[in-house]
Amino acid sequence: MKADDRIQLNELIVFTGVCLDQENFEGYLSSFCDDAEYQVVSIVPEIAQTVAWLDLTKPALESLLMSADRHTWNTGLRTHHIAAATFSFEPAHADTVSSVSIFRTDAEGNTKLYAVGRYYDRWVRSADSWLLAKRTLQLDTRVLAPPSGMPM
């Protein structure tokens, strides 16, 4: 694939983090194709298994995000720091893996690391752009301050 594809995918990955930080849920959802999937998982060493915290279709994700104002979530600012992705291109899709750190800043200005993990993304080409067909956030952090805002 062309370098342009790598640049565009990297910009889209960062765009999703900015959308979540700004609670621009419509912008975030616009990054997903209609039949996309969204998952939050964690490997739990005590049971030697991967556990799903969330496993949603795009319509279910949209419902969750559009009802966000009725949820009790952690207040304060959220900032995603997303490291450059690794890329794998196939004829029908592209896969990327990005490291993500999520910070929370409270009303008093205290900033703490909230969660660390990786985005495992599958992208499909749509006209002249790319859309997420599947995003799996694999969290290394397994203890999140309640109430925890999802998605991340």
N, CA, C and O atoms as a GROMACS GRO file, in nm:
protein
  608
    1MET      N    1   0.083  -0.119   0.000
    1MET     CA    2   0.000   0.000   0.000
    1MET      C    3   0.087   0.125   0.000
    1MET      O    4   0.207   0.120   0.030
    2LYS      N    5   0.026   0.234  -0.034
    2LYS     CA    6   0.098   0.359  -0.044
    2LYS      C    7   0.121   0.422   0.093
    2LYS      O    8   0.051   0.393   0.189
    3ALA      N    9   0.222   0.507   0.098
    3ALA     CA   10   0.250   0.582   0.222
    3ALA      C   11   0.129   0.666   0.260
    3ALA      O   12   0.104   0.690   0.378
    4ASP      N   13   0.053   0.712   0.161
    4ASP     CA   14  -0.067   0.791   0.189
    4ASP      C   15  -0.166   0.714   0.275
    4ASP      O   16  -0.231   0.772   0.362
    5ASP      N   17  -0.178   0.583   0.252
    5ASP     CA   18  -0.269   0.501   0.332
    5ASP      C   19  -0.223   0.497   0.478
    5ASP      O   20  -0.306   0.507   0.569
    6ARG      N   21  -0.095   0.483   0.499
    6ARG     CA   22  -0.042   0.482   0.636
    6ARG      C   23  -0.067   0.616   0.706
    6ARG      O   24  -0.107   0.619   0.822
    7ILE      N   25  -0.044   0.723   0.636
    7ILE     CA   26  -0.068   0.856   0.693
    7ILE      C   27  -0.216   0.873   0.726
    7ILE      O   28  -0.251   0.919   0.834
    8GLN      N   29  -0.301   0.836   0.631
    8GLN     CA   30  -0.445   0.853   0.652
    8GLN      C   31  -0.494   0.768   0.769
    8GLN      O   32  -0.571   0.816   0.852
    9LEU      N   33  -0.450   0.644   0.777
    9LEU     CA   34  -0.490   0.557   0.888
    9LEU      C   35  -0.442   0.612   1.022
    9LEU      O   36  -0.516   0.613   1.120
   10ASN      N   37  -0.318   0.658   1.026
   10ASN     CA   38  -0.266   0.714   1.151
   10ASN      C   39  -0.346   0.836   1.193
   10ASN      O   40  -0.378   0.853   1.311
   11GLU      N   41  -0.380   0.922   1.097
   11GLU     CA   42  -0.462   1.040   1.128
   11GLU      C   43  -0.601   1.000   1.178
   11GLU      O   44  -0.655   1.064   1.268
   12LEU      N   45  -0.658   0.895   1.121
   12LEU     CA   46  -0.790   0.849   1.164
   12LEU      C   47  -0.785   0.791   1.306
   12LEU      O   48  -0.878   0.811   1.384
   13ILE      N   49  -0.679   0.720   1.337
   13ILE     CA   50  -0.665   0.663   1.471
   13ILE      C   51  -0.658   0.775   1.574
   13ILE      O   52  -0.725   0.770   1.677
   14VAL      N   53  -0.578   0.877   1.546
   14VAL     CA   54  -0.568   0.991   1.637
   14VAL      C   55  -0.702   1.065   1.643
   14VAL      O   56  -0.743   1.109   1.751
   15PHE      N   57  -0.769   1.080   1.530
   15PHE     CA   58  -0.899   1.147   1.525
   15PHE      C   59  -0.999   1.080   1.620
   15PHE      O   60  -1.076   1.150   1.686
   16THR      N   61  -0.999   0.948   1.627
   16THR     CA   62  -1.094   0.880   1.717
   16THR      C   63  -1.067   0.916   1.862
   16THR      O   64  -1.160   0.933   1.940
   17GLY      N   65  -0.939   0.927   1.900
   17GLY     CA   66  -0.906   0.966   2.036
   17GLY      C   67  -0.949   1.109   2.066
   17GLY      O   68  -1.002   1.136   2.174
   18VAL      N   69  -0.926   1.200   1.972
   18VAL     CA   70  -0.966   1.339   1.990
   18VAL      C   71  -1.118   1.348   2.003
   18VAL      O   72  -1.169   1.423   2.086
   19CYS      N   73  -1.190   1.273   1.922
   19CYS     CA   74  -1.337   1.273   1.931
   19CYS      C   75  -1.384   1.229   2.069
   19CYS      O   76  -1.473   1.291   2.126
   20LEU      N   77  -1.325   1.124   2.123
   20LEU     CA   78  -1.364   1.078   2.257
   20LEU      C   79  -1.328   1.182   2.362
   20LEU      O   80  -1.405   1.207   2.455
   21ASP      N   81  -1.210   1.244   2.349
   21ASP     CA   82  -1.169   1.347   2.445
   21ASP      C   83  -1.267   1.463   2.447
   21ASP      O   84  -1.297   1.518   2.553
   22GLN      N   85  -1.318   1.500   2.330
   22GLN     CA   86  -1.408   1.616   2.318
   22GLN      C   87  -1.555   1.577   2.325
   22GLN      O   88  -1.643   1.661   2.307
   23GLU      N   89  -1.580   1.450   2.352
   23GLU     CA   90  -1.717   1.396   2.354
   23GLU      C   91  -1.791   1.426   2.224
   23GLU      O   92  -1.911   1.453   2.224
   24ASN      N   93  -1.717   1.421   2.114
   24ASN     CA   94  -1.774   1.434   1.980
   24ASN      C   95  -1.810   1.293   1.933
   24ASN      O   96  -1.740   1.234   1.851
   25PHE      N   97  -1.919   1.242   1.987
   25PHE     CA   98  -1.956   1.103   1.962
   25PHE      C   99  -2.001   1.081   1.818
   25PHE      O  100  -1.979   0.973   1.763
   26GLU      N  101  -2.063   1.180   1.757
   26GLU     CA  102  -2.102   1.166   1.616
   26GLU      C  103  -1.978   1.153   1.529
   26GLU      O  104  -1.975   1.071   1.436
   27GLY      N  105  -1.876   1.232   1.557
   27GLY     CA  106  -1.751   1.221   1.482
   27GLY      C  107  -1.686   1.085   1.503
   27GLY      O  108  -1.636   1.025   1.408
   28TYR      N  109  -1.688   1.038   1.627
   28TYR     CA  110  -1.631   0.907   1.658
   28TYR      C  111  -1.704   0.797   1.581
   28TYR      O  112  -1.640   0.711   1.520
   29LEU      N  113  -1.836   0.801   1.584
   29LEU     CA  114  -1.915   0.699   1.515
   29LEU      C  115  -1.896   0.705   1.364
   29LEU      O  116  -1.909   0.603   1.296
   30SER      N  117  -1.867   0.823   1.312
   30SER     CA  118  -1.846   0.836   1.166
   30SER      C  119  -1.723   0.761   1.119
   30SER      O  120  -1.705   0.740   0.999
   31SER      N  121  -1.636   0.722   1.213
   31SER     CA  122  -1.516   0.646   1.178
   31SER      C  123  -1.544   0.498   1.159
   31SER      O  124  -1.456   0.424   1.114
   32PHE      N  125  -1.665   0.453   1.193
   32PHE     CA  126  -1.702   0.311   1.187
   32PHE      C  127  -1.791   0.284   1.067
   32PHE      O  128  -1.876   0.366   1.033
   33CYS      N  129  -1.773   0.169   1.004
   33CYS     CA  130  -1.868   0.127   0.900
   33CYS      C  131  -1.996   0.078   0.968
   33CYS      O  132  -1.998   0.054   1.088
   34ASP      N  133  -2.102   0.063   0.890
   34ASP     CA  134  -2.234   0.032   0.947
   34ASP      C  135  -2.240  -0.099   1.025
   34ASP      O  136  -2.313  -0.109   1.124
   35ASP      N  137  -2.164  -0.199   0.983
   35ASP     CA  138  -2.169  -0.330   1.051
   35ASP      C  139  -2.048  -0.353   1.142
   35ASP      O  140  -2.009  -0.467   1.167
   36ALA      N  141  -1.989  -0.244   1.189
   36ALA     CA  142  -1.868  -0.251   1.272
   36ALA      C  143  -1.896  -0.311   1.409
   36ALA      O  144  -2.010  -0.316   1.456
   37GLU      N  145  -1.788  -0.355   1.471
   37GLU     CA  146  -1.791  -0.408   1.607
   37GLU      C  147  -1.695  -0.329   1.694
   37GLU      O  148  -1.592  -0.280   1.646
   38TYR      N  149  -1.729  -0.316   1.823
   38TYR     CA  150  -1.643  -0.248   1.920
   38TYR      C  151  -1.632  -0.338   2.043
   38TYR      O  152  -1.733  -0.382   2.098
   39GLN      N  153  -1.508  -0.364   2.085
   39GLN     CA  154  -1.487  -0.450   2.202
   39GLN      C  155  -1.385  -0.386   2.296
   39GLN      O  156  -1.291  -0.321   2.252
   40VAL      N  157  -1.406  -0.406   2.424
   40VAL     CA  158  -1.306  -0.377   2.526
   40VAL      C  159  -1.280  -0.509   2.597
   40VAL      O  160  -1.372  -0.570   2.652
   41VAL      N  161  -1.154  -0.553   2.595
   41VAL     CA  162  -1.118  -0.681   2.655
   41VAL      C  163  -0.996  -0.662   2.745
   41VAL      O  164  -0.926  -0.562   2.738
   42SER      N  165  -0.975  -0.760   2.830
   42SER     CA  166  -0.858  -0.762   2.916
   42SER      C  167  -0.818  -0.907   2.939
   42SER      O  168  -0.904  -0.995   2.954
   43ILE      N  169  -0.689  -0.931   2.943
   43ILE     CA  170  -0.640  -1.064   2.978
   43ILE      C  171  -0.631  -1.071   3.130
   43ILE      O  172  -0.565  -0.988   3.193
   44VAL      N  173  -0.698  -1.170   3.188
   44VAL     CA  174  -0.702  -1.185   3.333
   44VAL      C  175  -0.612  -1.303   3.371
   44VAL      O  176  -0.649  -1.419   3.350
   45PRO      N  177  -0.494  -1.274   3.426
   45PRO     CA  178  -0.400  -1.383   3.456
   45PRO      C  179  -0.452  -1.484   3.557
   45PRO      O  180  -0.416  -1.601   3.552
   46GLU      N  181  -0.537  -1.438   3.649
   46GLU     CA  182  -0.586  -1.529   3.753
   46GLU      C  183  -0.667  -1.644   3.696
   46GLU      O  184  -0.673  -1.752   3.754
   47ILE      N  185  -0.731  -1.621   3.581
   47ILE     CA  186  -0.809  -1.728   3.519
   47ILE      C  187  -0.753  -1.767   3.382
   47ILE      O  188  -0.808  -1.852   3.312
   48ALA      N  189  -0.642  -1.702   3.344
   48ALA     CA  190  -0.574  -1.729   3.218
   48ALA      C  191  -0.668  -1.722   3.098
   48ALA      O  192  -0.664  -1.807   3.009
   49GLN      N  193  -0.751  -1.619   3.098
   49GLN     CA  194  -0.845  -1.600   2.988
   49GLN      C  195  -0.860  -1.453   2.955
   49GLN      O  196  -0.829  -1.365   3.036
   50THR      N  197  -0.907  -1.428   2.835
   50THR     CA  198  -0.944  -1.293   2.794
   50THR      C  199  -1.091  -1.273   2.828
   50THR      O  200  -1.176  -1.355   2.794
   51VAL      N  201  -1.119  -1.162   2.895
   51VAL     CA  202  -1.255  -1.131   2.938
   51VAL      C  203  -1.302  -1.007   2.863
   51VAL      O  204  -1.230  -0.908   2.854
   52ALA      N  205  -1.424  -1.012   2.809
   52ALA     CA  206  -1.481  -0.898   2.738
   52ALA      C  207  -1.557  -0.810   2.836
   52ALA      O  208  -1.646  -0.857   2.907
   53TRP      N  209  -1.522  -0.682   2.840
   53TRP     CA  210  -1.595  -0.586   2.922
   53TRP      C  211  -1.709  -0.526   2.842
   53TRP      O  212  -1.817  -0.500   2.896
   54LEU      N  213  -1.686  -0.507   2.714
   54LEU     CA  214  -1.788  -0.458   2.622
   54LEU      C  215  -1.773  -0.533   2.492
   54LEU      O  216  -1.661  -0.562   2.448
   55ASP      N  217  -1.885  -0.565   2.429
   55ASP     CA  218  -1.885  -0.628   2.297
   55ASP      C  219  -2.010  -0.576   2.227
   55ASP      O  220  -2.120  -0.629   2.246
   56LEU      N  221  -1.992  -0.472   2.145
   56LEU     CA  222  -2.106  -0.400   2.090
   56LEU      C  223  -2.101  -0.392   1.938
   56LEU      O  224  -1.994  -0.386   1.878
   57THR      N  225  -2.218  -0.393   1.877
   57THR     CA  226  -2.231  -0.359   1.736
   57THR      C  227  -2.232  -0.206   1.726
   57THR      O  228  -2.244  -0.138   1.828
   58LYS      N  229  -2.219  -0.152   1.605
   58LYS     CA  230  -2.223  -0.007   1.592
   58LYS      C  231  -2.354   0.053   1.643
   58LYS      O  232  -2.350   0.154   1.713
   59PRO      N  233  -2.471  -0.006   1.612
   59PRO     CA  234  -2.594   0.051   1.667
   59PRO      C  235  -2.597   0.052   1.820
   59PRO      O  236  -2.646   0.147   1.880
   60ALA      N  237  -2.545  -0.052   1.883
   60ALA     CA  238  -2.542  -0.056   2.030
   60ALA      C  239  -2.442   0.046   2.085
   60ALA      O  240  -2.468   0.108   2.188
   61LEU      N  241  -2.329   0.062   2.017
   61LEU     CA  242  -2.232   0.163   2.056
   61LEU      C  243  -2.292   0.302   2.043
   61LEU      O  244  -2.274   0.387   2.131
   62GLU      N  245  -2.362   0.325   1.934
   62GLU     CA  246  -2.428   0.454   1.914
   62GLU      C  247  -2.530   0.482   2.025
   62GLU      O  248  -2.538   0.593   2.076
   63SER      N  249  -2.608   0.382   2.060
   63SER     CA  250  -2.706   0.398   2.168
   63SER      C  251  -2.638   0.434   2.300
   63SER      O  252  -2.685   0.522   2.372
   64LEU      N  253  -2.528   0.367   2.331
   64LEU     CA  254  -2.453   0.396   2.453
   64LEU      C  255  -2.400   0.539   2.452
   64LEU      O  256  -2.414   0.612   2.550
   65LEU      N  257  -2.340   0.578   2.341
   65LEU     CA  258  -2.280   0.712   2.334
   65LEU      C  259  -2.386   0.822   2.334
   65LEU      O  260  -2.366   0.926   2.397
   66MET      N  261  -2.496   0.801   2.264
   66MET     CA  262  -2.598   0.905   2.255
   66MET      C  263  -2.676   0.921   2.387
   66MET      O  264  -2.747   1.020   2.405
   67SER      N  265  -2.663   0.823   2.477
   67SER     CA  266  -2.727   0.836   2.607
   67SER      C  267  -2.627   0.879   2.714
   67SER      O  268  -2.657   0.874   2.833
   68ALA      N  269  -2.507   0.921   2.672
   68ALA     CA  270  -2.399   0.953   2.766
   68ALA      C  271  -2.437   1.060   2.865
   68ALA      O  272  -2.394   1.056   2.980
   69ASP      N  273  -2.518   1.157   2.823
   69ASP     CA  274  -2.555   1.264   2.915
   69ASP      C  275  -2.645   1.215   3.029
   69ASP      O  276  -2.663   1.286   3.128
   70ARG      N  277  -2.700   1.096   3.016
   70ARG     CA  278  -2.785   1.040   3.121
   70ARG      C  279  -2.707   0.944   3.212
   70ARG      O  280  -2.763   0.892   3.309
   71HIS      N  281  -2.579   0.921   3.181
   71HIS     CA  282  -2.495   0.831   3.260
   71HIS      C  283  -2.418   0.910   3.364
   71HIS      O  284  -2.392   1.029   3.346
   72THR      N  285  -2.381   0.844   3.471
   72THR     CA  286  -2.289   0.900   3.568
   72THR      C  287  -2.151   0.846   3.534
   72THR      O  288  -2.119   0.731   3.562
   73TRP      N  289  -2.070   0.931   3.473
   73TRP     CA  290  -1.935   0.893   3.434
   73TRP      C  291  -1.838   0.977   3.514
   73TRP      O  292  -1.876   1.079   3.573
   74ASN      N  293  -1.714   0.934   3.516
   74ASN     CA  294  -1.613   1.018   3.578
   74ASN      C  295  -1.614   1.154   3.512
   74ASN      O  296  -1.617   1.165   3.390
   75THR      N  297  -1.613   1.257   3.594
   75THR     CA  298  -1.611   1.391   3.539
   75THR      C  299  -1.466   1.433   3.519
   75THR      O  300  -1.374   1.366   3.564
   76GLY      N  301  -1.448   1.542   3.452
   76GLY     CA  302  -1.314   1.592   3.425
   76GLY      C  303  -1.278   1.571   3.280
   76GLY      O  304  -1.357   1.520   3.200
   77LEU      N  305  -1.159   1.610   3.248
   77LEU     CA  306  -1.110   1.600   3.110
   77LEU      C  307  -1.044   1.465   3.088
   77LEU      O  308  -0.981   1.409   3.177
   78ARG      N  309  -1.060   1.414   2.970
   78ARG     CA  310  -0.999   1.288   2.930
   78ARG      C  311  -0.906   1.317   2.812
   78ARG      O  312  -0.945   1.387   2.719
   79THR      N  313  -0.785   1.263   2.816
   79THR     CA  314  -0.689   1.284   2.708
   79THR      C  315  -0.631   1.150   2.666
   79THR      O  316  -0.574   1.077   2.746
   80HIS      N  317  -0.647   1.119   2.538
   80HIS     CA  318  -0.590   0.998   2.480
   80HIS      C  319  -0.454   1.031   2.419
   80HIS      O  320  -0.441   1.124   2.340
   81HIS      N  321  -0.353   0.955   2.456
   81HIS     CA  322  -0.222   0.962   2.390
   81HIS      C  323  -0.206   0.832   2.314
   81HIS      O  324  -0.198   0.724   2.374
   82ILE      N  325  -0.201   0.843   2.183
   82ILE     CA  326  -0.199   0.724   2.098
   82ILE      C  327  -0.067   0.720   2.023
   82ILE      O  328  -0.032   0.814   1.951
   83ALA      N  329   0.006   0.611   2.040
   83ALA     CA  330   0.137   0.595   1.975
   83ALA      C  331   0.118   0.548   1.832
   83ALA      O  332   0.014   0.491   1.797
   84ALA      N  333   0.217   0.572   1.752
   84ALA     CA  334   0.213   0.534   1.610
   84ALA      C  335   0.179   0.387   1.594
   84ALA      O  336   0.222   0.301   1.672
   85ALA      N  337   0.101   0.362   1.493
   85ALA     CA  338   0.050   0.227   1.469
   85ALA      C  339   0.150   0.143   1.390
   85ALA      O  340   0.235   0.194   1.318
   86THR      N  341   0.135   0.011   1.406
   86THR     CA  342   0.196  -0.081   1.311
   86THR      C  343   0.088  -0.115   1.209
   86THR      O  344  -0.031  -0.116   1.243
   87PHE      N  345   0.128  -0.143   1.087
   87PHE     CA  346   0.033  -0.162   0.978
   87PHE      C  347   0.053  -0.296   0.912
   87PHE      O  348   0.165  -0.345   0.897
   88SER      N  349  -0.059  -0.356   0.871
   88SER     CA  350  -0.058  -0.478   0.792
   88SER      C  351  -0.168  -0.462   0.687
   88SER      O  352  -0.286  -0.444   0.721
   89PHE      N  353  -0.129  -0.468   0.560
   89PHE     CA  354  -0.225  -0.448   0.452
   89PHE      C  355  -0.254  -0.579   0.380
   89PHE      O  356  -0.163  -0.654   0.344
   90GLU      N  357  -0.382  -0.604   0.360
   90GLU     CA  358  -0.432  -0.717   0.283
   90GLU      C  359  -0.515  -0.659   0.168
   90GLU      O  360  -0.547  -0.540   0.171
   91PRO      N  361  -0.549  -0.739   0.068
   91PRO     CA  362  -0.628  -0.684  -0.043
   91PRO      C  363  -0.761  -0.621   0.000
   91PRO      O  364  -0.802  -0.520  -0.056
   92ALA      N  365  -0.828  -0.680   0.100
   92ALA     CA  366  -0.962  -0.632   0.136
   92ALA      C  367  -0.966  -0.544   0.261
   92ALA      O  368  -1.070  -0.486   0.291
   93HIS      N  369  -0.854  -0.534   0.334
   93HIS     CA  370  -0.856  -0.458   0.458
   93HIS      C  371  -0.715  -0.421   0.501
   93HIS      O  372  -0.616  -0.464   0.442
   94ALA      N  373  -0.709  -0.341   0.607
   94ALA     CA  374  -0.582  -0.310   0.673
   94ALA      C  375  -0.602  -0.331   0.822
   94ALA      O  376  -0.708  -0.303   0.877
   95ASP      N  377  -0.497  -0.382   0.887
   95ASP     CA  378  -0.498  -0.399   1.032
   95ASP      C  379  -0.393  -0.308   1.092
   95ASP      O  380  -0.282  -0.295   1.040
   96THR      N  381  -0.429  -0.244   1.204
   96THR     CA  382  -0.334  -0.158   1.275
   96THR      C  383  -0.335  -0.195   1.423
   96THR      O  384  -0.436  -0.240   1.477
   97VAL      N  385  -0.221  -0.175   1.486
   97VAL     CA  386  -0.209  -0.192   1.631
   97VAL      C  387  -0.144  -0.065   1.684
   97VAL      O  388  -0.036  -0.027   1.640
   98SER      N  389  -0.211   0.000   1.780
   98SER     CA  390  -0.162   0.125   1.838
   98SER      C  391  -0.164   0.113   1.989
   98SER      O  392  -0.256   0.054   2.047
   99SER      N  393  -0.064   0.170   2.053
   99SER     CA  394  -0.065   0.179   2.199
   99SER      C  395  -0.142   0.303   2.240
   99SER      O  396  -0.133   0.407   2.175
  100VAL      N  397  -0.217   0.290   2.349
  100VAL     CA  398  -0.296   0.404   2.397
  100VAL      C  399  -0.282   0.418   2.548
  100VAL      O  400  -0.288   0.320   2.622
  101SER      N  401  -0.264   0.542   2.590
  101SER     CA  402  -0.268   0.578   2.732
  101SER      C  403  -0.376   0.683   2.748
  101SER      O  404  -0.384   0.778   2.669
  102ILE      N  405  -0.459   0.666   2.848
  102ILE     CA  406  -0.570   0.759   2.871
  102ILE      C  407  -0.548   0.825   3.007
  102ILE      O  408  -0.534   0.758   3.109
  103PHE      N  409  -0.546   0.957   3.005
  103PHE     CA  410  -0.527   1.036   3.127
  103PHE      C  411  -0.657   1.104   3.164
  103PHE      O  412  -0.737   1.138   3.077
  104ARG      N  413  -0.677   1.125   3.293
  104ARG     CA  414  -0.793   1.199   3.345
  104ARG      C  415  -0.741   1.318   3.424
  104ARG      O  416  -0.650   1.306   3.505
  105THR      N  417  -0.800   1.435   3.398
  105THR     CA  418  -0.770   1.555   3.475
  105THR      C  419  -0.897   1.598   3.545
  105THR      O  420  -0.999   1.623   3.481
  106ASP      N  421  -0.891   1.607   3.680
  106ASP     CA  422  -1.011   1.641   3.757
  106ASP      C  423  -1.032   1.792   3.763
  106ASP      O  424  -0.952   1.869   3.709
  107ALA      N  425  -1.139   1.833   3.828
  107ALA     CA  426  -1.177   1.974   3.834
  107ALA      C  427  -1.071   2.058   3.906
  107ALA      O  428  -1.063   2.179   3.882
  108GLU      N  429  -0.991   1.998   3.992
  108GLU     CA  430  -0.886   2.071   4.062
  108GLU      C  431  -0.757   2.079   3.981
  108GLU      O  432  -0.661   2.142   4.025
  109GLY      N  433  -0.754   2.016   3.865
  109GLY     CA  434  -0.634   2.020   3.780
  109GLY      C  435  -0.536   1.907   3.803
  109GLY      O  436  -0.426   1.911   3.750
  110ASN      N  437  -0.574   1.806   3.881
  110ASN     CA  438  -0.488   1.690   3.905
  110ASN      C  439  -0.503   1.592   3.790
  110ASN      O  440  -0.615   1.554   3.755
  111THR      N  441  -0.391   1.551   3.731
  111THR     CA  442  -0.394   1.456   3.620
  111THR      C  443  -0.334   1.324   3.666
  111THR      O  444  -0.228   1.320   3.728
  112LYS      N  445  -0.405   1.217   3.633
  112LYS     CA  446  -0.358   1.081   3.665
  112LYS      C  447  -0.376   0.992   3.543
  112LYS      O  448  -0.467   1.010   3.462
  113LEU      N  449  -0.287   0.895   3.533
  113LEU     CA  450  -0.302   0.793   3.430
  113LEU      C  451  -0.424   0.710   3.465
  113LEU      O  452  -0.437   0.661   3.577
  114TYR      N  453  -0.514   0.693   3.369
  114TYR     CA  454  -0.640   0.622   3.392
  114TYR      C  455  -0.635   0.479   3.339
  114TYR      O  456  -0.675   0.385   3.408
  115ALA      N  457  -0.586   0.463   3.217
  115ALA     CA  458  -0.583   0.328   3.157
  115ALA      C  459  -0.475   0.322   3.050
  115ALA      O  460  -0.441   0.422   2.988
  116VAL      N  461  -0.422   0.201   3.031
  116VAL     CA  462  -0.322   0.174   2.929
  116VAL      C  463  -0.364   0.049   2.854
  116VAL      O  464  -0.414  -0.046   2.913
  117GLY      N  465  -0.344   0.050   2.724
  117GLY     CA  466  -0.376  -0.068   2.645
  117GLY      C  467  -0.335  -0.050   2.500
  117GLY      O  468  -0.251   0.033   2.466
  118ARG      N  469  -0.397  -0.132   2.415
  118ARG     CA  470  -0.370  -0.128   2.271
  118ARG      C  471  -0.500  -0.136   2.193
  118ARG      O  472  -0.592  -0.209   2.229
  119TYR      N  473  -0.505  -0.058   2.086
  119TYR     CA  474  -0.613  -0.070   1.989
  119TYR      C  475  -0.570  -0.170   1.883
  119TYR      O  476  -0.465  -0.154   1.820
  120TYR      N  477  -0.650  -0.273   1.862
  120TYR     CA  478  -0.634  -0.365   1.751
  120TYR      C  479  -0.749  -0.332   1.655
  120TYR      O  480  -0.864  -0.367   1.681
  121ASP      N  481  -0.716  -0.266   1.546
  121ASP     CA  482  -0.817  -0.215   1.454
  121ASP      C  483  -0.812  -0.286   1.320
  121ASP      O  484  -0.705  -0.316   1.267
  122ARG      N  485  -0.930  -0.313   1.267
  122ARG     CA  486  -0.943  -0.361   1.129
  122ARG      C  487  -1.016  -0.252   1.052
  122ARG      O  488  -1.125  -0.209   1.090
  123TRP      N  489  -0.955  -0.210   0.942
  123TRP     CA  490  -1.007  -0.102   0.858
  123TRP      C  491  -1.046  -0.156   0.722
  123TRP      O  492  -0.980  -0.245   0.669
  124VAL      N  493  -1.153  -0.102   0.666
  124VAL     CA  494  -1.194  -0.135   0.529
  124VAL      C  495  -1.198  -0.006   0.449
  124VAL      O  496  -1.228   0.101   0.501
  125ARG      N  497  -1.167  -0.018   0.323
  125ARG     CA  498  -1.166   0.098   0.235
  125ARG      C  499  -1.310   0.137   0.202
  125ARG      O  500  -1.393   0.051   0.173
  126SER      N  501  -1.336   0.266   0.207
  126SER     CA  502  -1.467   0.319   0.171
  126SER      C  503  -1.443   0.440   0.081
  126SER      O  504  -1.402   0.546   0.128
  127ALA      N  505  -1.469   0.423  -0.046
  127ALA     CA  506  -1.443   0.528  -0.146
  127ALA      C  507  -1.297   0.570  -0.134
  127ALA      O  508  -1.208   0.491  -0.164
  128ASP      N  509  -1.271   0.693  -0.093
  128ASP     CA  510  -1.133   0.741  -0.085
  128ASP      C  511  -1.081   0.749   0.058
  128ASP      O  512  -0.981   0.816   0.084
  129SER      N  513  -1.147   0.680   0.151
  129SER     CA  514  -1.106   0.684   0.291
  129SER      C  515  -1.109   0.542   0.349
  129SER      O  516  -1.129   0.444   0.277
  130TRP      N  517  -1.090   0.534   0.480
  130TRP     CA  518  -1.094   0.408   0.553
  130TRP      C  519  -1.196   0.420   0.664
  130TRP      O  520  -1.215   0.527   0.722
  131LEU      N  521  -1.263   0.308   0.695
  131LEU     CA  522  -1.358   0.302   0.806
  131LEU      C  523  -1.323   0.183   0.895
  131LEU      O  524  -1.274   0.080   0.848
  132LEU      N  525  -1.349   0.199   1.023
  132LEU     CA  526  -1.328   0.090   1.117
  132LEU      C  527  -1.433  -0.018   1.098
  132LEU      O  528  -1.553   0.010   1.103
  133ALA      N  529  -1.389  -0.140   1.076
  133ALA     CA  530  -1.480  -0.255   1.073
  133ALA      C  531  -1.483  -0.321   1.210
  133ALA      O  532  -1.584  -0.381   1.249
  134LYS      N  533  -1.371  -0.309   1.283
  134LYS     CA  534  -1.366  -0.366   1.418
  134LYS      C  535  -1.258  -0.295   1.497
  134LYS      O  536  -1.146  -0.278   1.450
  135ARG      N  537  -1.294  -0.253   1.617
  135ARG     CA  538  -1.195  -0.200   1.711
  135ARG      C  539  -1.203  -0.284   1.837
  135ARG      O  540  -1.309  -0.300   1.898
  136THR      N  541  -1.088  -0.337   1.876
  136THR     CA  542  -1.075  -0.407   2.002
  136THR      C  543  -0.973  -0.332   2.085
  136THR      O  544  -0.856  -0.319   2.047
  137LEU      N  545  -1.017  -0.281   2.198
  137LEU     CA  546  -0.926  -0.220   2.294
  137LEU      C  547  -0.890  -0.327   2.395
  137LEU      O  548  -0.975  -0.372   2.473
  138GLN      N  549  -0.764  -0.368   2.393
  138GLN     CA  550  -0.717  -0.466   2.492
  138GLN      C  551  -0.648  -0.388   2.602
  138GLN      O  552  -0.539  -0.333   2.584
  139LEU      N  553  -0.713  -0.383   2.718
  139LEU     CA  554  -0.661  -0.307   2.830
  139LEU      C  555  -0.557  -0.387   2.908
  139LEU      O  556  -0.575  -0.506   2.936
  140ASP      N  557  -0.448  -0.319   2.944
  140ASP     CA  558  -0.355  -0.374   3.042
  140ASP      C  559  -0.405  -0.338   3.182
  140ASP      O  560  -0.387  -0.414   3.277
  141THR      N  561  -0.467  -0.221   3.193
  141THR     CA  562  -0.525  -0.175   3.319
  141THR      C  563  -0.653  -0.253   3.344
  141THR      O  564  -0.741  -0.261   3.258
  142ARG      N  565  -0.664  -0.312   3.464
  142ARG     CA  566  -0.784  -0.389   3.495
  142ARG      C  567  -0.863  -0.331   3.610
  142ARG      O  568  -0.972  -0.380   3.641
  143VAL      N  569  -0.811  -0.228   3.674
  143VAL     CA  570  -0.882  -0.163   3.782
  143VAL      C  571  -0.904  -0.017   3.739
  143VAL      O  572  -0.811   0.062   3.734
  144LEU      N  573  -1.029   0.015   3.708
  144LEU     CA  574  -1.064   0.149   3.663
  144LEU      C  575  -1.146   0.216   3.772
  144LEU      O  576  -1.229   0.153   3.838
  145ALA      N  577  -1.123   0.345   3.790
  145ALA     CA  578  -1.197   0.420   3.892
  145ALA      C  579  -1.345   0.425   3.855
  145ALA      O  580  -1.379   0.467   3.744
  146PRO      N  581  -1.432   0.384   3.945
  146PRO     CA  582  -1.576   0.388   3.914
  146PRO      C  583  -1.631   0.530   3.931
  146PRO      O  584  -1.574   0.606   4.010
  147PRO      N  585  -1.735   0.568   3.863
  147PRO     CA  586  -1.788   0.496   3.748
  147PRO      C  587  -1.699   0.520   3.626
  147PRO      O  588  -1.653   0.632   3.605
  148SER      N  589  -1.676   0.418   3.549
  148SER     CA  590  -1.585   0.424   3.436
  148SER      C  591  -1.658   0.458   3.309
  148SER      O  592  -1.755   0.391   3.272
  149GLY      N  593  -1.611   0.560   3.242
  149GLY     CA  594  -1.670   0.598   3.114
  149GLY      C  595  -1.626   0.503   3.003
  149GLY      O  596  -1.507   0.477   2.987
  150MET      N  597  -1.719   0.455   2.930
  150MET     CA  598  -1.689   0.370   2.816
  150MET      C  599  -1.754   0.434   2.695
  150MET      O  600  -1.854   0.502   2.713
  151PRO      N  601  -1.707   0.420   2.580
  151PRO     CA  602  -1.585   0.350   2.541
  151PRO      C  603  -1.461   0.436   2.566
  151PRO      O  604  -1.469   0.552   2.605
  152MET      N  605  -1.350   0.375   2.541
  152MET     CA  606  -1.222   0.444   2.561
  152MET      C  607  -1.144   0.445   2.432
  152MET      O  608  -1.034   0.498   2.426
   0.00000   0.00000   0.00000
